[in-house]
Amino acid sequence: MTISVVTGANRGIGLELCRLLQQRGDHVFAVCRTATPELEMPGVQTVSGIDIATDDGVAKLAAALAGLSVDLLINNAGILRRDTLEMLDFEAMVEEYQVNALGPLRVTRALLSNLHEGSKVAIITSRVGSIEDNASGDNYGYRMSKAAANMAGVNLHLDLAPRGVSVILLHPGYVATDMTAGNGVSPVQAAQGLVARIDALDAASSGTFRHAEGHRLPW
C-alpha cells in the first residue's frame, strides 16, 4: 500500500488530494493545524496541531510519523496575503515566506529518514513565483515566497537524487479556494491534474516546474 503524506490537508486542494489518494487505495496522513470533519474517511489518518512554519511543529510531525516509510510527500500548505507596493505589510510577507518557502523545506528535512529510494516529494507552488512569467506585479510577499519555494525544490532535487528520491514543483492552476475567493477551476480538477503529474514523476523529470495540466513552466 502506498503511504502518502499531505500538508495543508483540511480544506481546498489539500482536502481533495487526500480524497483522491484515499479513493485509489493510498493510506493517507492528512497534516493540518486544525482537523475538520471532512477528513474523517477510511484510510485517512489526521495529524492535527501541526504548524509547518515552526521547528516545533515539524518536530511534532516527525514524531507522529516516526518509523513510517513514506512513498509520497505532498507539501501543499500555503498562505496568501495580498499586497501592493503602496500597501506592503512586511510582517505578513515574513509569514508567507515561513509557510510557503521554508515550510516545505522544514517538512522535507524533518521526514528525511522516512523517505526511501523511489519516494516522491511534491511542492505545490505557483506560476506567480516565476520571474520570467511575471507581467502584472503586486503580491510581493506571495510571489517572492513562491520563487523561494521553487529554488528550495530544485535544491532538494539535487540533494535527494543520490538517494533515489524524485522532486517536482507543481502549479495547480487558478483554483476556486478561499485564496481566490472561490474563483477558478474546482479543487477536484486541480487535484486530479496534480496527482497525474506526480504519478508520471521519475528521475528524468525530477527538478522540473510544471503546470497541473502537464506543460513545463518558466523559472
BELZIWO-V547635 format. One record per pair of residues at least 4 apart in sequence whose C-alpha atoms are under 7 Angstrom apart, sorted by the first residue. I is the first residue (numbers start at 1). J is the second residue. If there is no record, write none. Layout:
i:I j:J
i:I j:J
This chain:
i:1 j:26
i:1 j:27
i:2 j:26
i:2 j:27
i:2 j:71
i:3 j:26
i:3 j:27
i:3 j:28
i:3 j:70
i:3 j:71
i:3 j:72
i:4 j:26
i:4 j:27
i:4 j:28
i:4 j:29
i:4 j:70
i:4 j:71
i:4 j:72
i:4 j:73
i:5 j:28
i:5 j:29
i:5 j:30
i:5 j:72
i:5 j:73
i:5 j:74
i:6 j:14
i:6 j:18
i:6 j:29
i:6 j:30
i:6 j:31
i:6 j:73
i:6 j:74
i:6 j:75
i:6 j:76
i:7 j:14
i:7 j:30
i:7 j:31
i:7 j:32
i:7 j:74
i:7 j:75
i:7 j:76
i:7 j:77
i:8 j:14
i:8 j:31
i:8 j:32
i:8 j:76
i:8 j:77
i:9 j:14
i:9 j:15
i:9 j:18
i:9 j:30
i:9 j:31
i:9 j:32
i:10 j:14
i:10 j:15
i:10 j:32
i:10 j:35
i:10 j:36
i:10 j:39
i:11 j:15
i:12 j:16
i:12 j:177
i:12 j:187
i:13 j:17
i:13 j:187
i:13 j:191
i:14 j:18
i:14 j:76
i:15 j:19
i:16 j:20
i:16 j:187
i:16 j:188
i:16 j:191
i:17 j:21
i:17 j:191
i:18 j:22
i:18 j:28
i:18 j:30
i:19 j:23
i:20 j:24
i:21 j:25
i:21 j:26
i:22 j:26
i:22 j:27
i:22 j:28
i:22 j:43
i:22 j:44
i:27 j:43
i:27 j:44
i:28 j:43
i:28 j:44
i:28 j:45
i:29 j:44
i:29 j:45
i:29 j:46
i:29 j:47
i:30 j:44
i:30 j:45
i:30 j:46
i:30 j:47
i:31 j:46
i:31 j:47
i:31 j:48
i:31 j:50
i:32 j:47
i:32 j:48
i:32 j:49
i:32 j:50
i:33 j:48
i:33 j:49
i:33 j:50
i:33 j:51
i:34 j:48
i:34 j:49
i:35 j:46
i:35 j:48
i:39 j:44
i:39 j:46
i:40 j:44
i:50 j:57
i:50 j:58
i:50 j:60
i:50 j:61
i:51 j:57
i:51 j:58
i:52 j:57
i:52 j:58
i:52 j:99
i:52 j:103
i:52 j:107
i:53 j:98
i:53 j:99
i:53 j:102
i:53 j:103
i:54 j:58
i:55 j:59
i:56 j:60
i:57 j:61
i:58 j:62
i:58 j:106
i:58 j:107
i:58 j:110
i:59 j:63
i:59 j:110
i:60 j:64
i:61 j:65
i:62 j:66
i:62 j:110
i:62 j:111
i:67 j:114
i:68 j:114
i:69 j:114
i:69 j:115
i:70 j:114
i:70 j:115
i:70 j:119
i:71 j:115
i:71 j:119
i:71 j:120
i:72 j:119
i:72 j:120
i:72 j:121
i:73 j:120
i:73 j:121
i:73 j:122
i:74 j:121
i:74 j:122
i:74 j:123
i:75 j:104
i:75 j:122
i:75 j:123
i:75 j:124
i:76 j:123
i:76 j:124
i:78 j:99
i:78 j:100
i:79 j:96
i:79 j:99
i:79 j:100
i:80 j:96
i:80 j:142
i:80 j:179
i:81 j:92
i:81 j:142
i:82 j:139
i:83 j:87
i:83 j:88
i:83 j:138
i:83 j:139
i:83 j:140
i:84 j:88
i:84 j:138
i:84 j:139
i:84 j:140
i:85 j:138
i:89 j:93
i:90 j:94
i:91 j:95
i:92 j:96
i:93 j:97
i:93 j:141
i:94 j:98
i:95 j:99
i:96 j:100
i:96 j:141
i:96 j:142
i:96 j:145
i:97 j:101
i:97 j:102
i:97 j:145
i:98 j:102
i:98 j:103
i:99 j:103
i:100 j:104
i:100 j:145
i:100 j:146
i:100 j:149
i:101 j:145
i:101 j:146
i:101 j:148
i:101 j:149
i:102 j:106
i:103 j:107
i:104 j:108
i:104 j:123
i:105 j:109
i:105 j:152
i:106 j:110
i:107 j:111
i:108 j:112
i:111 j:115
i:115 j:119
i:116 j:165
i:117 j:163
i:117 j:164
i:117 j:165
i:118 j:164
i:118 j:165
i:119 j:165
i:119 j:166
i:120 j:165
i:120 j:166
i:120 j:167
i:121 j:166
i:121 j:167
i:121 j:168
i:122 j:167
i:122 j:168
i:122 j:169
i:123 j:153
i:123 j:168
i:123 j:169
i:123 j:170
i:124 j:169
i:124 j:170
i:124 j:171
i:125 j:146
i:125 j:149
i:125 j:169
i:125 j:170
i:125 j:171
i:126 j:146
i:126 j:170
i:126 j:171
i:127 j:171
i:128 j:134
i:128 j:143
i:129 j:143
i:129 j:144
i:129 j:146
i:129 j:147
i:130 j:134
i:130 j:147
i:130 j:218
i:130 j:219
i:131 j:219
i:132 j:218
i:132 j:219
i:133 j:218
i:139 j:143
i:140 j:144
i:141 j:145
i:142 j:146
i:143 j:147
i:144 j:148
i:145 j:149
i:146 j:150
i:147 j:151
i:148 j:152
i:149 j:153
i:150 j:154
i:150 j:169
i:151 j:155
i:152 j:156
i:153 j:157
i:153 j:167
i:153 j:169
i:153 j:207
i:154 j:158
i:154 j:207
i:155 j:159
i:156 j:160
i:156 j:167
i:157 j:161
i:157 j:166
i:157 j:167
i:157 j:206
i:157 j:207
i:160 j:164
i:160 j:165
i:161 j:165
i:161 j:166
i:166 j:202
i:166 j:203
i:166 j:206
i:167 j:206
i:167 j:207
i:168 j:206
i:168 j:207
i:168 j:208
i:168 j:209
i:169 j:208
i:169 j:209
i:169 j:210
i:170 j:209
i:170 j:210
i:170 j:211
i:170 j:212
i:171 j:210
i:171 j:211
i:171 j:212
i:172 j:190
i:172 j:194
i:172 j:211
i:172 j:212
i:173 j:190
i:173 j:211
i:173 j:212
i:174 j:184
i:174 j:185
i:175 j:180
i:175 j:183
i:175 j:184
i:175 j:185
i:175 j:186
i:175 j:187
i:175 j:190
i:176 j:180
i:176 j:181
i:176 j:182
i:176 j:183
i:176 j:184
i:176 j:185
i:176 j:186
i:176 j:187
i:177 j:181
i:177 j:182
i:178 j:182
i:185 j:189
i:185 j:190
i:186 j:190
i:187 j:191
i:188 j:192
i:189 j:193
i:190 j:194
i:190 j:212
i:191 j:195
i:192 j:196
i:193 j:197
i:193 j:212
i:193 j:213
i:194 j:198
i:194 j:212
i:195 j:199
i:196 j:200
i:197 j:201
i:197 j:212
i:197 j:214
i:201 j:205
i:201 j:206
i:202 j:206
i:209 j:216
i:209 j:217
i:210 j:214
i:210 j:215
i:210 j:216
i:210 j:217
i:211 j:215
i:211 j:216
i:211 j:217
